[in-house]
Amino acid sequence: MIGLLTVMAFSCTARAWWNSEWTLRKKITIDTTSAGGGISDPIGTTPVLIRLHDGNFQFLNAKDDGSDIRFVAADDKTPLAYHVEKFDPVLNEAFVWVKVPNVKPGEKTSIWFYYGNSGTKAVKADDPKGTYDSDSTVVYHFTEHGSPAVDITGAGNSAQNAGTGSDGSMIGSGLRFDGSKGVAIPATPPLALADGAAMTWTAWVKPSTLQPNAVIFSRKDGANALVIGMDKGIPYVEVTSANGTVRSQPGAPVAVNTWHHLGVVAEGSKIVLLVDGESYASLSAPIPALNSTAMLGGVAAIGSTDPAAVTDGFNGELDELEISKVARPAGFIKLAAIGQSGDKAAKLLLFDQDEQPSSLMSWFKGGYFGIIISSLTFDGWAVIIILMLMMVLSWYVMITKVRYMNEMGKGNALFLREWKHVATDLTILDDTDSEKSKSMGGRIDKQGWKTMRNSSVYRLYHTGVEEIQHRLAADRGLAQRKGLSGRSIQAIRASLDGTLVRETQKINKLIVLLTICISGGPFLGLLGTVVGVMITFAAVAAAGDVNVNAIAPGIAAALLATVAGLAVAIPALFGYNYILSIVKDAKDDMHIFIDEFVTKMAEFYKE
């Protein structure tokens, strides 16, 4: 039967799915058309920020650390490099960077987002270095708190000192500058610039005041310098070389306490300044040769013993610094400015609804199983629905009973282990402190009590203790124990036997339902088959057309009822026999304990 169902399953056309171990996916579309981001300049391969929240992601269906998320190209075959900047299942917020290849202007580019794999194979696949190309020399997310920013590109350009962290920045965490302290970026070979070298610098900036000549980024090497800043809210880029100092022409100032994306692109003898993805100003000057330490938040203070001290310091916040050794195209900068913003990204990044692998019914649709289902008559559906309810009931009984018996077994094992110590001296059974006797002389702690709360043997012990204390309480002396008569011992045993009966009834509860499913399931299925065959032949006789095509579907559908009946009975039969074995063990434990308890009691409390 399993082989037949397998053949039928594979005879159907299944929908393409990157990996069947992932249960959820959704399509993410990067829309650069006029209806979306409206980007007309070249873009190319670029890291895209994916913001996840309650509106576009089911955090409850993903692993707590986000290790099961994956991104696949539009062909649904090629995994894409990505890394997680933040994943918080408590606040339902996550920031994930994905390397999307060949994004084109004025078109829609789609990728697949997979998650929902709780298996052990779904381990973290973060690839920070692979998310950025080899031309990226510095990428700071500023997720570090109290430690220098780490360059995740692998170029080794981590900051020299820690800045003041700021939660709730543009993208997660950022840096806060007060105008007196900066963050130094060491001079390394990847950051060395020759005369006229190409370079791209981008960051999110939020000024807190309209201060004059506030330096956001500076790099000075002798007579050469590159400065990026704001003059009373007006972004500028300034270059100093042997030819003097030149600054970009002023434009409209930005508002304070608002985030803006700044970009500086240098190539040859031209430098372009972009604000929020749009061209803002330009400068006809090349980048001078620079091979020195760079500073964020101001200009390094000359002569100061504090390497973080700055002049012309910037007051405000900074987030998501990226430096590249190539001139990025304008579309690349604009996509970053739109895609990384909170409000504008909604038009650029479109999230489809979650998809699941095709259900069994839709997977079989059009195949052998679809023919059988479509040929089922009303009576067949009625029988199968009843059998489905019986199957659910049998599985519920088996699962709950096995769980209950396993917990009872653990409790009995723990109690019997402690009973060996108590059985050598039954003094605690008649102790005036009833809690001491119930806890077996204090041997059972809170953790042990949690384990033994389902122990049937312990409940027998509890009954015996209560009976002994009841009979000894009236004549108890201060230092003398009264014995028990033979009649009292028989009465105590009768109480133990009564508790045994109640525990047995509790253990056997609902097991009879399994026997009903085992014996009734096949007969009910056979009834459905017989009725279905009768109806099929009656329909053929009424039509007066006898051929295989007219009979076969009806017969096959009728036989499905028998299959359903066996599907109910076979698992119930296996489960029933297994449950009987563990029930027998539990009953044996109770019988043995009663015999041992009564024997020890008769010896210890003899008259």
KEMAR-981771 format. One line per 8 residues: their letters; for each residue x, y, z of C-alpha. Coordinates in nm, 3 decimals, m for minus. Example, Ala and Ser with C-alpha at 12.3 -4.5 7.8 and 13.67 -1.06 7.14 Angstrom:
BEGIN
as) 1.230/m0.450/0.780; 1.367/m0.106/0.714
//
This chain:
BEGIN
miglltvm) 0.000/0.000/0.000; 0.283/0.239/0.083; 0.444/0.162/m0.251; 0.117/0.228/m0.432; 0.071/0.562/m0.261; 0.432/0.653/m0.342; 0.378/0.576/m0.710; 0.059/0.783/m0.713
afsctara) 0.232/1.070/m0.539; 0.518/1.086/m0.785; 0.281/1.057/m1.077; 0.155/1.405/m0.994; 0.325/1.729/m1.082; 0.467/1.894/m0.772; 0.537/2.262/m0.758; 0.904/2.360/m0.764
wwnsewtl) 1.048/2.411/m0.417; 1.414/2.489/m0.340; 1.433/2.252/m0.040; 1.144/2.046/0.098; 1.277/2.077/0.454; 1.172/2.444/0.453; 0.797/2.480/0.503; 0.740/2.849/0.426
rkkitidt) 0.854/3.084/0.156; 0.759/3.416/0.007; 0.860/3.609/m0.299; 1.033/3.945/m0.247; 1.030/4.178/m0.548; 1.267/4.473/m0.590; 1.061/4.714/m0.800; 1.276/4.984/m0.962
tsagggis) 1.006/5.090/m1.207; 0.833/5.427/m1.184; 0.561/5.263/m0.974; 0.821/5.145/m0.721; 1.160/5.297/m0.650; 1.172/5.494/m0.974; 1.540/5.419/m1.040; 1.658/5.478/m1.398
dpigttpv) 2.036/5.469/m1.349; 2.244/5.149/m1.353; 2.248/4.947/m1.031; 2.417/4.607/m1.067; 2.478/4.357/m0.788; 2.400/4.516/m0.454; 2.334/4.427/m0.089; 1.968/4.487/m0.007
lirlhdgn) 1.832/4.542/0.342; 1.534/4.320/0.427; 1.341/4.454/0.724; 1.131/4.185/0.889; 0.838/4.257/1.118; 0.495/4.119/1.210; 0.348/4.245/0.886; 0.571/4.042/0.655
fqflnakd) 0.719/3.759/0.863; 0.589/3.491/1.099; 0.846/3.496/1.379; 0.672/3.212/1.563; 0.734/2.980/1.268; 1.107/3.051/1.253; 1.390/2.954/1.485; 1.456/3.192/1.772
dgsdirfv) 1.796/3.288/1.631; 1.682/3.309/1.270; 1.919/3.032/1.167; 1.660/2.877/0.935; 1.616/3.177/0.705; 1.752/3.142/0.351; 1.744/3.349/0.034; 1.735/3.200/m0.314
aaddktpl) 1.757/3.363/m0.655; 1.459/3.394/m0.889; 1.542/3.058/m1.047; 1.458/2.898/m0.709; 1.786/2.708/m0.724; 2.076/2.943/m0.649; 2.127/3.035/m0.279; 2.216/3.398/m0.218
ayhvekfd) 2.474/3.523/0.032; 2.326/3.706/0.328; 2.390/3.795/0.688; 2.173/3.890/0.984; 2.245/4.223/1.152; 1.971/4.177/1.412; 1.711/3.911/1.486; 1.481/3.972/1.782
pvlneafv) 1.189/3.725/1.814; 1.067/3.906/2.126; 1.021/4.246/1.964; 0.947/4.077/1.628; 1.211/4.277/1.445; 1.497/4.170/1.221; 1.744/4.328/0.977; 1.892/4.101/0.713
wvkvpnvk) 2.129/4.199/0.430; 2.103/4.000/0.107; 2.335/4.015/m0.192; 2.102/4.044/m0.490; 2.274/3.995/m0.828; 2.219/4.205/m1.137; 1.946/4.442/m1.024; 1.836/4.642/m1.328
pgektsiw) 1.680/4.989/m1.341; 1.318/5.023/m1.444; 1.250/4.652/m1.393; 1.137/4.407/m1.127; 1.387/4.168/m0.974; 1.254/3.884/m0.758; 1.416/3.660/m0.499; 1.275/3.384/m0.276
fyygnsgt) 1.279/3.404/0.101; 1.261/3.065/0.281; 1.210/2.985/0.651; 1.021/2.748/0.879; 1.273/2.466/0.926; 1.304/2.349/1.287; 1.536/2.060/1.198; 1.895/2.022/1.308
kavkaddp) 2.021/2.084/0.954; 1.894/2.442/0.960; 2.208/2.598/1.105; 2.325/2.954/1.063; 2.444/3.019/0.710; 2.538/3.385/0.754; 2.807/3.500/0.513; 2.893/3.865/0.590
kgtydsds) 3.200/3.865/0.367; 3.007/3.713/0.078; 2.727/3.968/0.109; 2.960/4.243/m0.014; 3.186/4.237/m0.318; 3.563/4.261/m0.309; 3.550/4.636/m0.379; 3.388/4.704/m0.039
tvvyhfte) 3.662/4.805/0.204; 3.463/4.915/0.511; 3.112/4.824/0.628; 3.010/4.917/0.982; 2.668/4.821/1.119; 2.760/4.956/1.466; 2.592/4.666/1.644; 2.878/4.654/1.895
hgspavdi) 2.815/4.809/2.235; 3.118/4.933/2.424; 3.367/4.796/2.170; 3.511/4.924/1.841; 3.303/4.883/1.528; 3.388/4.567/1.333; 3.438/4.573/0.958; 3.226/4.284/0.836
tgagnsaq) 3.374/4.281/0.485; 3.677/4.087/0.606; 3.915/4.360/0.485; 4.029/4.409/0.844; 3.941/4.777/0.870; 3.777/4.769/1.212; 3.771/5.091/1.415; 4.047/5.174/1.664
nagtgsdg) 3.821/5.288/1.946; 3.464/5.245/2.059; 3.212/5.520/2.009; 2.897/5.598/2.202; 2.630/5.353/2.095; 2.277/5.461/2.012; 1.987/5.217/2.005; 1.694/5.282/1.776
smigsglr) 1.902/5.440/1.501; 1.816/5.428/1.135; 1.893/5.056/1.112; 1.914/4.902/1.457; 2.211/5.044/1.648; 2.426/5.341/1.548; 2.673/5.592/1.692; 2.604/5.916/1.877
fdgskgva) 2.855/6.203/1.858; 2.871/6.499/2.097; 3.127/6.708/1.906; 3.425/6.623/2.127; 3.494/6.255/2.064; 3.531/6.069/1.736; 3.598/5.719/1.611; 3.927/5.649/1.435
ipatppla) 3.961/5.415/1.137; 4.320/5.289/1.101; 4.525/5.329/0.785; 4.543/4.997/0.600; 4.647/4.899/0.247; 4.286/4.847/0.130; 4.203/5.204/0.236; 4.505/5.366/0.065
ladgaamt) 4.402/5.609/m0.210; 4.616/5.732/m0.500; 4.571/6.067/m0.676; 4.244/6.061/m0.869; 4.144/5.724/m0.723; 3.787/5.606/m0.739; 3.596/5.586/m0.411; 3.242/5.566/m0.273
wtawvkps) 3.143/5.674/0.077; 2.788/5.637/0.214; 2.626/5.668/0.556; 2.303/5.760/0.730; 2.332/6.089/0.923; 2.100/6.268/1.166; 2.224/6.612/1.280; 2.099/6.733/1.616
tlqpnavi) 2.193/7.101/1.561; 2.258/7.336/1.269; 2.621/7.391/1.366; 2.876/7.546/1.128; 3.140/7.326/0.962; 3.043/7.010/1.146; 3.275/6.736/1.019; 3.121/6.391/0.979
fsrkdgan) 3.419/6.219/0.814; 3.775/6.341/0.768; 4.101/6.206/0.643; 4.419/6.415/0.642; 4.757/6.309/0.512; 5.007/6.594/0.518; 4.880/6.868/0.287; 4.611/6.642/0.144
alvigmdk) 4.268/6.604/0.300; 3.915/6.479/0.235; 3.633/6.614/0.452; 3.261/6.530/0.446; 3.035/6.733/0.670; 2.747/6.975/0.717; 2.765/7.352/0.740; 2.454/7.470/0.923
gipyvevt) 2.266/7.172/0.787; 2.409/7.201/0.433; 2.594/6.884/0.330; 2.932/6.937/0.168; 3.244/6.757/0.053; 3.578/6.932/0.072; 3.913/6.839/m0.083; 4.254/6.983/0.004
sangtvrs) 4.560/6.922/m0.216; 4.860/7.106/m0.354; 4.613/7.307/m0.562; 4.438/7.440/m0.253; 4.107/7.371/m0.083; 3.782/7.340/m0.275; 3.435/7.271/m0.142; 3.114/7.166/m0.314
qpgapvav) 2.859/7.438/m0.382; 2.590/7.477/m0.115; 2.237/7.347/m0.155; 1.925/7.339/0.057; 1.988/7.253/0.423; 1.847/6.936/0.575; 1.620/6.942/0.877; 1.768/6.865/1.218
ntwhhlgv) 1.677/6.545/1.401; 1.588/6.370/1.076; 1.778/6.090/0.905; 1.936/6.148/0.565; 2.143/5.927/0.342; 2.472/6.089/0.232; 2.679/5.955/m0.053; 3.006/6.070/m0.201
vaegskiv) 3.124/5.919/m0.530; 3.469/6.011/m0.665; 3.603/5.910/m1.003; 3.882/6.082/m1.192; 3.857/6.459/m1.155; 3.495/6.468/m1.042; 3.331/6.414/m0.705; 2.952/6.391/m0.672
llvdgesy) 2.764/6.445/m0.347; 2.426/6.271/m0.317; 2.160/6.329/m0.051; 1.885/6.070/m0.008; 1.986/5.908/m0.337; 1.958/6.225/m0.545; 2.244/6.434/m0.686; 2.297/6.730/m0.451
aslsapip) 2.625/6.891/m0.551; 2.946/6.820/m0.740; 3.311/6.912/m0.721; 3.558/6.933/m1.008; 3.858/6.797/m0.825; 4.021/6.457/m0.789; 4.066/6.268/m0.463; 4.421/6.342/m0.338
alnstaml) 4.658/6.068/m0.232; 4.562/5.954/0.118; 4.721/5.684/0.329; 4.641/5.795/0.681; 4.399/5.735/0.966; 4.040/5.844/0.903; 3.813/5.994/1.165; 3.437/5.978/1.214
ggvaaigs) 3.269/6.263/1.400; 3.526/6.536/1.343; 3.888/6.617/1.260; 4.157/6.451/1.469; 4.280/6.704/1.727; 4.647/6.786/1.670; 4.868/6.744/1.976; 4.602/6.575/2.189
tdpaavtd) 4.698/6.267/2.391; 4.346/6.129/2.334; 4.335/5.960/1.991; 3.957/6.005/1.987; 3.967/6.382/2.048; 3.839/6.590/1.758; 3.788/6.947/1.647; 3.497/7.074/1.436
gfngelde) 3.307/6.785/1.589; 2.971/6.665/1.466; 2.668/6.664/1.695; 2.421/6.396/1.597; 2.395/6.031/1.501; 2.551/5.818/1.231; 2.460/5.471/1.106; 2.553/5.221/0.834
leiskvar) 2.891/5.343/0.709; 3.015/5.191/0.383; 3.334/5.273/0.194; 3.428/5.119/m0.142; 3.735/5.151/m0.363; 3.525/5.193/m0.678; 3.281/5.457/m0.800; 2.937/5.306/m0.745
pagfikla) 2.672/5.394/m1.003; 2.403/5.646/m0.912; 2.135/5.375/m0.919; 2.331/5.174/m0.662; 2.332/5.472/m0.423; 1.966/5.553/m0.480; 1.855/5.194/m0.420; 2.046/5.196/m0.090
aigqsgdk) 1.888/5.528/0.013; 1.536/5.408/m0.067; 1.570/5.044/0.038; 1.728/5.121/0.374; 1.476/5.388/0.470; 1.175/5.287/0.671; 0.891/5.450/0.476; 1.017/5.468/0.116
aaklllfd) 1.124/5.102/0.118; 0.760/4.990/0.113; 0.729/5.087/m0.254; 1.066/4.947/m0.354; 1.049/4.611/m0.173; 0.729/4.415/m0.226; 0.655/4.112/m0.006; 0.414/3.848/m0.136
qdeqpssl) 0.206/3.630/0.092; 0.365/3.324/0.250; 0.349/3.004/0.050; 0.357/2.648/0.174; 0.446/2.330/m0.012; 0.146/2.205/m0.202; m0.089/2.007/0.020; m0.137/1.635/m0.033
mswfkggy) m0.474/1.690/m0.199; m0.344/1.951/m0.443; m0.028/1.746/m0.502; m0.243/1.445/m0.603; m0.479/1.653/m0.811; m0.483/1.527/m1.167; m0.311/1.195/m1.075; m0.443/0.854/m0.974
fgiiissl) m0.542/0.973/m0.632; m0.734/1.263/m0.782; m0.940/1.021/m0.990; m1.023/0.816/m0.681; m1.124/1.119/m0.476; m1.343/1.260/m0.753; m1.523/0.923/m0.783; m1.617/0.898/m0.416
tfdgwavi) m1.991/0.889/m0.351; m2.170/1.047/m0.056; m2.175/0.725/0.142; m1.803/0.681/0.082; m1.730/1.030/0.211; m1.948/0.964/0.516; m1.760/0.646/0.603; m1.419/0.805/0.547
iilmlmmv) m1.504/1.108/0.761; m1.616/0.877/1.044; m1.294/0.678/1.007; m1.089/1.000/1.012; m1.254/1.096/1.341; m1.177/0.749/1.476; m0.816/0.787/1.367; m0.785/1.122/1.544
lswyvmit) m0.943/0.970/1.855; m0.713/0.666/1.852; m0.400/0.878/1.810; m0.514/1.109/2.087; m0.565/0.814/2.321; m0.231/0.657/2.230; m0.030/0.977/2.267; m0.191/1.089/2.592
kvrymnem) m0.183/0.739/2.743; 0.181/0.676/2.653; 0.277/1.018/2.789; 0.083/0.953/3.111; 0.234/0.606/3.155; 0.587/0.732/3.088; 0.547/1.004/3.351; 0.404/0.744/3.590
gkgnalfl) 0.697/0.514/3.520; 0.950/0.785/3.598; 0.766/0.871/3.920; 0.744/0.505/4.027; 1.114/0.451/3.958; 1.209/0.750/4.171; 0.975/0.648/4.455; 1.092/0.288/4.467
rewkhvat) 1.453/0.406/4.479; 1.376/0.621/4.783; 1.154/0.352/4.939; 1.453/0.121/4.975; 1.596/0.364/5.229; 1.268/0.413/5.416; 1.182/0.041/5.428; 1.473/m0.032/5.662
dltilddt) 1.323/0.194/5.930; 0.950/0.274/5.917; 0.969/0.527/6.199; 0.874/0.814/5.968; 0.539/0.650/5.884; 0.389/0.738/6.222; 0.580/1.066/6.271; 0.366/1.340/6.424
dseksksm) 0.476/1.565/6.140; 0.257/1.438/5.855; 0.454/1.638/5.597; 0.771/1.454/5.698; 0.609/1.117/5.640; 0.461/1.229/5.306; 0.803/1.349/5.193; 0.956/1.019/5.307
ggridkqg) 1.157/1.178/5.581; 1.247/1.481/5.375; 1.407/1.274/5.099; 1.177/1.418/4.835; 1.260/1.775/4.728; 1.056/2.003/4.502; 1.212/1.862/4.187; 1.151/1.508/4.304
wktmrnss) 0.792/1.593/4.390; 0.735/1.715/4.033; 0.858/1.379/3.909; 0.655/1.174/4.156; 0.325/1.360/4.130; 0.205/1.103/3.873; 0.343/0.800/4.060; 0.073/0.543/4.131
vyrlyhtg) 0.296/0.361/4.381; 0.346/0.682/4.577; m0.031/0.724/4.605; m0.047/0.373/4.754; 0.225/0.472/4.999; 0.032/0.788/5.088; m0.281/0.580/5.159; m0.084/0.342/5.380
veeiqhrl) 0.074/0.627/5.578; m0.264/0.788/5.642; m0.413/0.458/5.759; m0.123/0.385/5.997; m0.125/0.736/6.145; m0.503/0.722/6.189; m0.483/0.399/6.390; m0.185/0.503/6.602
aadrglaq) m0.285/0.864/6.667; m0.529/0.787/6.954; m0.286/0.590/7.170; 0.046/0.749/7.075; 0.283/0.807/7.367; 0.561/1.057/7.385; 0.833/0.797/7.344; 0.636/0.480/7.278
rkglsgrs) 0.497/0.329/6.957; 0.176/0.128/6.973; 0.157/m0.194/6.775; m0.105/m0.286/6.516; m0.335/m0.581/6.551; m0.386/m0.837/6.279; m0.731/m0.694/6.212; m0.584/m0.343/6.171
iqairasl) m0.326/m0.471/5.926; m0.601/m0.642/5.725; m0.799/m0.317/5.723; m0.495/m0.123/5.601; m0.439/m0.379/5.326; m0.804/m0.343/5.225; m0.753/0.033/5.192; m0.442/m0.027/4.981
dgtlvret) m0.636/m0.268/4.761; m0.908/m0.005/4.716; m0.650/0.250/4.605; m0.504/m0.014/4.374; m0.844/m0.061/4.207; m0.886/0.315/4.158; m0.536/0.349/4.014; m0.601/0.055/3.781
qkinkliv) m0.922/0.217/3.661; m0.735/0.538/3.596; m0.466/0.353/3.400; m0.720/0.162/3.192; m0.928/0.472/3.118; m0.994/0.525/2.742; m0.799/0.213/2.638; m1.127/0.053/2.539
llticisg) m1.153/0.313/2.261; m0.846/0.160/2.099; m1.011/m0.182/2.091; m1.316/m0.023/1.928; m1.096/0.134/1.660; m0.905/m0.191/1.607; m1.215/m0.406/1.562; m1.457/m0.150/1.424
gpflgllg) m1.232/0.034/1.178; m1.186/m0.250/0.923; m1.553/m0.352/0.942; m1.670/0.006/0.892; m1.430/0.040/0.599; m1.554/m0.287/0.453; m1.910/m0.160/0.486; m1.819/0.150/0.289
tvvgvmit) m1.653/m0.062/0.021; m1.950/m0.297/m0.014; m2.197/m0.010/m0.038; m1.973/0.169/m0.288; m1.943/m0.140/m0.508; m2.320/m0.190/m0.496; m2.380/0.170/m0.603; m2.122/0.141/m0.881
faavaaag) m2.281/m0.172/m1.028; m2.629/m0.022/m0.990; m2.516/0.288/m1.179; m2.362/0.075/m1.456; m2.677/m0.132/m1.482; m2.892/0.178/m1.505; m2.668/0.326/m1.774; m2.664/0.000/m1.969
dvnvnaia) m2.297/0.059/m2.062; m2.056/m0.204/m1.931; m1.687/m0.113/m1.977; m1.378/m0.090/m1.763; m1.368/0.289/m1.771; m1.716/0.306/m1.623; m1.655/0.051/m1.346; m1.292/0.103/m1.245
pgiaaall) m1.313/0.453/m1.087; m1.612/0.356/m0.874; m1.451/0.032/m0.756; m1.125/0.212/m0.677; m1.312/0.479/m0.480; m1.507/0.212/m0.292; m1.185/0.031/m0.196; m1.054/0.357/m0.046
atvaglav) m1.294/0.304/0.247; m1.126/m0.029/0.326; m0.785/0.136/0.306; m0.904/0.404/0.547; m1.038/0.140/0.788; m0.703/m0.042/0.789; m0.522/0.290/0.834; m0.724/0.337/1.153
aipalfgy) m0.686/m0.019/1.284; m0.317/m0.096/1.218; m0.159/0.194/1.415; m0.419/0.146/1.690; m0.328/m0.224/1.712; 0.043/m0.153/1.750; m0.022/0.124/2.001; m0.266/m0.092/2.199
nyilsivk) m0.017/m0.375/2.242; 0.259/m0.137/2.344; 0.034/0.035/2.598; m0.072/m0.302/2.742; 0.292/m0.387/2.809; 0.363/m0.068/3.003; 0.027/m0.094/3.186; 0.122/m0.445/3.297
dakddmhi) 0.453/m0.314/3.433; 0.274/m0.042/3.629; 0.025/m0.289/3.779; 0.306/m0.528/3.874; 0.487/m0.244/4.053; 0.175/m0.165/4.256; 0.108/m0.530/4.352; 0.469/m0.586/4.456
fidefvtk) 0.472/m0.267/4.661; 0.151/m0.355/4.848; 0.289/m0.697/4.943; 0.619/m0.547/5.056; 0.454/m0.258/5.243; 0.215/m0.484/5.435; 0.496/m0.725/5.523; 0.728/m0.450/5.647
maefyke) 0.440/m0.289/5.837; 0.338/m0.615/6.008; 0.695/m0.674/6.122; 0.757/m0.321/6.240; 0.423/m0.259/6.415; 0.381/m0.602/6.575; 0.195/m0.603/6.907
//
